[in-house]
């Protein structure tokens, strides 16, 4: 997740539902990652988007 949030090399992520935002967040600075930029399987991305 380099250069995506203020933490640069953060691997401390949380999964949390939010209306109008993707479900992946930096647990340190609370940056919301776009699901398309997170290196996870297509199946897991589909589940998170539901």
C-alpha atoms as one frame of an Amber mdcrd trajectory, in Angstrom:
protein
   0.000   0.000   0.000   2.971   2.252  -0.643   2.302   5.941  -1.275  -1.446
   5.488  -0.837  -1.965   7.001   2.595  -0.024   9.192   5.008   1.529   6.093
   6.620   3.330   5.042   3.370   4.149   1.447   4.319   1.107   0.646   6.430
  -0.016  -2.954   6.506  -2.328  -2.356   9.482  -5.647  -2.384   7.650  -9.220
  -2.816   8.802 -12.341  -3.919   6.976 -15.351  -1.825   7.865 -18.553  -1.159
   5.987 -19.454   2.431   5.233 -22.147   3.860   2.965 -20.483   5.564   0.023
 -16.952   4.305   0.721 -15.013   1.130   0.031 -14.519  -1.284   2.924 -10.700
  -1.157   3.314  -9.206   1.449   5.693  -5.759   2.258   7.093  -6.022   1.542
  10.801  -3.484   4.294  11.574  -4.542   7.384   9.586  -8.053   6.176   8.533
  -7.370   6.598   4.812 -10.011   4.828   2.705  -8.403   2.638   0.027 -10.172
   2.154  -3.287 -11.020  -1.539  -3.481  -9.533  -1.753  -6.984  -6.080  -0.865
  -5.592  -6.007  -3.490  -2.832  -4.136  -6.705  -3.760  -6.869  -9.239  -2.911
  -8.678 -11.870  -4.942 -11.526 -10.982  -7.291 -13.888 -13.174  -5.254 -13.077
 -11.313  -2.028 -13.490  -7.948  -3.766 -16.965  -9.024  -4.936 -17.917 -10.068
  -1.405 -16.696  -6.792   0.074 -18.619  -4.764  -2.498 -21.852  -6.582  -1.594
